[in-house]
Amino acid sequence: MCIYKVGDVIISASKWLTGHRRHIKLITAAVLIAGYFAFLTYACLYDFNSALELLIITVLVLLYFVYALIRDKFGDKINNACISPCCGVLQKRWYIIRWPLYVMLVAGLVAYLIWEAYDHPPQLMSALGACVFVTFGFVFSKHPSAVRWRPVLWGLGLQFIFAVFILRTKVGFDIFKWIGDFAQLFLSFSNYGAEFVFGADYTEHFFAFVVSNSHDIAHATERNVLEAAANGASQAVALVANIIANLIAFIALLALFNAFLGWMGNMVGIDDLSFELICSYVFAPISFLIGIEWNDCQIVAALIGTKLFINEFVAYEKLAELINNRENGIEPSISYRSEVIATYVLCGFDNLSSIGIQLGGLTPMAPSRKGELASIAVRALIAGTLTCFMTACVAGLLYTDFDTIDSPTNSTNITQLV
């Protein structure tokens, strides 16, 4: 009898919970939100500086929810009443407005460049380099007539605006520095697991763990955190193995090539003939175009060659050595300006080993399109390289402090990166 009564109670409770599920969810959410804001209020009163980051995140989330609410409830009305009529008027008169607007934008940009480069002529070389790289991409495009200049100019404009915000304003710099520090902190938590499994010496294989951690985050789109962590960790094994295999192959080929060049050079009295020496001459004009000081052009050109034919990690390691040499008064070294520009030009995955990684990762997803993927791989490499050159040109154009800099590209942070 007692068992039946217990069963009846459980069934009744289940029906009540099912019938009041919506109210229970609302009450639970309200309690959690109230508890969160109580905690936030106390944290701000206790130590405002420590709670400032959480406060900023909360404000941004609230602004997003307000925007989403307005968009869902009144979006169509606002669009029909304001946005669509204004866009319609603008489109009807665009053929009249666009040319004066283009002239004003170009004149403003030219005036800004002259003002920027008046005291520091090397900055003007970076602007010229950007024009050269855009022209190169257009002339050697597979379908030049199909290039749509509007998105190209929009992209360049947005890149320039973001660069000004980050490199020329303290607010922009602080925001992106905080984002970078947060990402670095988030990645560093995986060090505890790596140290537990492999011991304190796991840092001797730092590259593999950095790639694995990045892959875990990139694939965190599953139904829940546990599934994302499990799938990301298991999939990272194949990716890291693929990358390591490519690195071993390309670095071994480079060593073989350098040995061959050294053997050939000794025959004609060139003792130091190597791949890096060849790159220092081949890519020197490019280094000059992106704004590198002439005395550092060959050094940065060798870094560009290392990044292009091996990968950016090896190039950054060599850049860190050059920075340490400058701080200790040892040669070879590079200036602060060259360091800043080199940091941006090396920041990318545009290298030959990435082609193998790209094909190895994409081909299993679309086996029937393997030939098509292979045919565009080289063009993708060139496009990525030009993109890094453009980013370096923008950095060279906006960088003004030729002595010291307190930014994400200072010596300490670069050394930590590699």
Secondary structure, 3 states (H helix, E strand, C coil): CHHHHHHHHHHHHHHHHHHCHHHHHHHHHHHHHHHHHHHHHHHHHHCHHHHHHHHHHHHHHHHHHHHHHHHHHHHHHHHHHHHHHHHHHHHHCHHHHHHHHHHHHHHHHHHHHHHHHCCCCHHHHHHHHHHHHHHHHHHCCCCHHHCCHHHHHHHHHHHHHHHHHHHHCHHHHHHHHHHHHHHHHHHHCHHHHHHHHHCHHHHHHHHHHHHHHHHHHHCCCCCCHHHHHHHHHHHHHHHHHHHHHHHHHHHHHHHHHHHHHHHHHHHCCCCCCCHHHHHHHHCHHHHHHCCCCHHHHHHHHHHHHHHHHCCHHHHHHHHHHHHHHHHCCCCCCCCHHHHHHHHHHCCCCCCHHHHHHHHHHHCCCCHHHHHHHHHHHHHHHHHHHHHHHHHHHHHHHHCCCCCCCCCCCCHHHHHHHC
